[in-house]
Amino acid sequence: MLTIKPREIPTGKMHAYLLGAIAPRPICFASTIDADGNPNLSPYSFFNVFGSNPPMMIFSPARRVRDNTTKHTLQNAEVVKEVVINVVNYDIVHQMSLSSTEYPEGVNEFIKAGLTMIPSDEIKPFRVAESPVQFECKVTDIVYTGNEGGAGNLIICEVLKIHIKDDVLDADGSIDQHKIDLVARAGGSYYTRARDGFFEIPKPISTMGIGVDLIPLEIRNSTVLTGNNLGMLGNIASLPSEDDVNNFAKDHPQFMGLEASKKHTFAQQYLDKNDIESAWKVLLQN
């Protein structure tokens, strides 16, 4: 295993390792203005949401590694403490990428990227009309993590108003993850289209799972079942009753009397379909 101490390698290499390992990352498409009202638009993937009451977001326009200069976004946020955080979906991913070009100060990235400026309701910076969700925010604090190239500048923002396009909502008024079609950033030149990789895992807090430690040892030590498989088996509130197992056996006699590895293989097939109950019924047969 490669072991690294950050101070012992060049910052650029450290940067590459971080971006390759901490991925995919959501993209903050940040719109700001300078003191003269000139708009600026730039994407940042050092970004996430950190609370809902009040709703808080943080993104970081880090100091450039190559020459230790700061981004126009940071300079603007220091003076005009407002920002629109626009989310990026697949429809605008190439325009977003184009806007990341380091144009000179005063150049309007909205125009360069072919995106539409629309006024905000609560703040001065413009929103990206093509973005499916736009957050109008005030900057509440900026945390500077260092003064050398690669250091982060954490812009802490409180959301004042949200704009959500109707066509990304489902019948209940919630955001449909397939309709919104978000993209995320990875290492190098790589991105990921989120909806192509969605899968569901029941939240452990919705039930009190029995835990992997209460799975019988013979199953826990399986040479077939993976750690993920055991995690799924442990995320069940209670084991099927003896009657349930027996009734299942009557309908599926092919599973009776199998050696452990074969039982585990069939159980794994049920787990691949997210059918944890049936997997347990296979495993608990004699």
N, C-alpha and C positions, 0 to 999 in steps of 0.2 A: 504494500500500500504506500502510495506517495504521501509523505508527511511534510507540511510546509509551515514555516514561521513567516508571517506576513512581512516582517521587517527585513527578511533575508532574501527577498526576491524583488525585482523591479515592480513599481506600482502598476504599470501596464499589464504585466503578467498576472498580478493579483486581481486586477479588475476583470480580466478575462475569465479567471477561475470562478470568481463570484458570480458573474453573469451567466456562466455555463451551468453552475450548480443551483443557483437560486432562480428557478424558472419553472413554468412560465410566469411572467409578471404582468399585472394589468398596466394599461397605459393611461397616463394623465396627459391629455392634450390641453396644455395650459395657454389661455389667452390673457394677456396683460396689456397695460398701456404705460407709456413713460410720462414724465411730468408735463410734456407738451401735448399729450393726448395721442401720440403715435401708437398704433396697435402692434402687438408682437404675438406670434403663435408658435409654440414649440412643444414637442412631445417628450415625456419623461417616464421611464419605467421603474424608477425608484419611487414607488407610489402605492398607497393603500388607504383604506378607511379604518378609523380607529375609535369610533363611538357613534351612537345614534341619538343620545340625549345629553348634550347637544350633538348634532351630527358633525363629526370632525374627520378631516382628511389631511394627510401629510404627503408631500412629494419633495424630492430633492434634486434641484439643479446643481449637480456636483461641480466642483472646480475642474477645469480641463486638465487632464493628466499631462498632455504634451507641453503646455506652456503656463499652467497655473493661472489662467485667466478665468473670469466668472461669466456666466450667461446673462444675456439681456433680461431674461425672465426674472432672475434673482435681483438684478439691479432695479427693475420696474417694481417688483413686490416690496422692495425696501422703501421706495418713495411713495408709490400709490398702493396702499395695502389692500388690494382687491385682485381677484383672479376668477376667471371662469374655468372650471375643470370640465372639459368635454370628453365623453368616452368615445372610443374608437371601435368601429365595427368593420367588417370586411369590405363594405362598399367604399370606404374612404381610406383604406390602409395605405395605398400607394401615394395618395395626396398627403397623408400624415407623414410618410417617410420623406417626401420631397420637402416638406416644411422644415425638416430637421437640418437642412443645409444651412451652413453658417453664413447667412447673408449679412452684409454690413448693417450697422445700426441705422434704423430709420426705414429699412426696406420692409414692406408689408407682406408677411408670409401668407396671409389670406389670399392675396392676389397671386403671388408666386405659385401657390398650390391649387389655385382655382376653386377656393372655398368661399362661402358666402358669409359676410359679417351681418349679424342682426343685433340690435340693441338689447342690452340686459334691462331688467326692471329695477333692480336694487343697487346695481354697481355700474361703474363706468366701462370696464372692458367689455368687448363684444363677444357674443356667443357664435359658435360654428353651427350654422343652420342645418348642415348635413349630418351632424352628430345626433344619434338617437336619444341621448340623455345629456343634459347640460346642467351643471351645478354652479350657481352664482355663489361666490364665497368671499368672506372678508378674511384677511390675513391677521391672525391673532398673535403670532409669534414666529420668529425665525431662529433656529438653533444652528450655530456654526460649529461643526465638529473638528475643524482644523483650518490651517492656512496654507497647506501645501497642495500640490496638484493631486486630484482624486478625492479631496476632502468633501464631505457632504454638507449641504446647507438645507436643513429641514424646514420647509415652509409649512407651517401649521395653519390650517384653514377651517373656519366654521361655515357650514352651508347655510345660506340665507333663503335660497329658493331653488327649486328643482323644476326642470322642464323635461317632460317625457313624451316622445312621439306616440300617438295613438296606435300606430301600426306595429309596435313592439309589445303591446299589452294583450293578455289573454282575456277570456270572457269574464273573469273575476276582477279584472283591473290590475293584475300583477304582471310584472315583466316576464315575458316568455323567453327563456334562454335560447331557444332555437330561432325565434324571430329577431331578437336583438343582434345575434350573430357577432359577438365580440371577438376581438383578436388580442393576443398577448405576446409579449416579447420574450425571447430566449437569448442564448449566447450567440456571438458572431452576428451573422445576417439573418438569423432564424426568427420566425414568428410562428404562432400556432393559431388556428381557427378553432375557437373554443367549442362550438357546437358539434364539430366532427368527432370530438372525444368525450362527450358527456356520458357519465354513468352515475347511477344512484347508489348510495350507501345509507341505510337507515341510521339516524343519529343515535349513538349509544345513550344519550340522556333522555330519549323518548321512552325507554324502558330500562329496567335494572337488569342488564345482561348478567348471566351467571358467571362469565369470565372464563378465560382459557384455563385458569388454575383448577376449575371444577370439572373440566372435561376428563373423562377416564384416561388413565395413563396410556393404555393401549392405543387409544386414538391420538393422544398428544404426541406419542413417539412414532407416529405413522411415517413410513418412507414415501408415501404417496401424497398425503395432504400437506399443503403449504402453510406458511405462517398466515397468509391472507385467509385461507380456508378455515384455519383454527379461529381466527378473529371473527369470522362470520358465525361459526358454530357457538362461540362464546357470547355473541350478541343476541341471545334469546332469553326471554324472561324465565321460562321453565321448560324442562324437557317434556316431550310428548308422553302422555300417560301410557301405561301398559296396554290398555284397551285400544288406544289409537295405533300403537305399534302393531298389535295383533291384527287389527282390521286392515291395516296397510299391507301386512304380510299375506292376508287372504287374497287381496287384489293384485299382489305382486309376488307370487310364489318363487319367481326366479331369483330373488335375493336371499332366500332362506338357505342356511347351511353353507354359505360361501366362506372361503378363507378371508382373513382380515384384509389383505391387500386388494382383493377384488371388491369387497364391500366398500373399501375406501375409495376405489376408483369410481364405482357407481354413485357414491355419495358426492364425490367431487363434481360429477356431471350435473347433479341437482344444484349444487352450489353455483356452478357456472350460470345457471338460470335464475339465481337468487331465490331458490326454493329451499330455504334452510330447514323448514319443518320436515319435508320429505327426506332430506339428507340425514337428519337425525333418526328418522324412522328406519332408514336403511342401516345405519350404524348400530342401532339398538336391537336389531334382530339377532336371534340366536343361530 
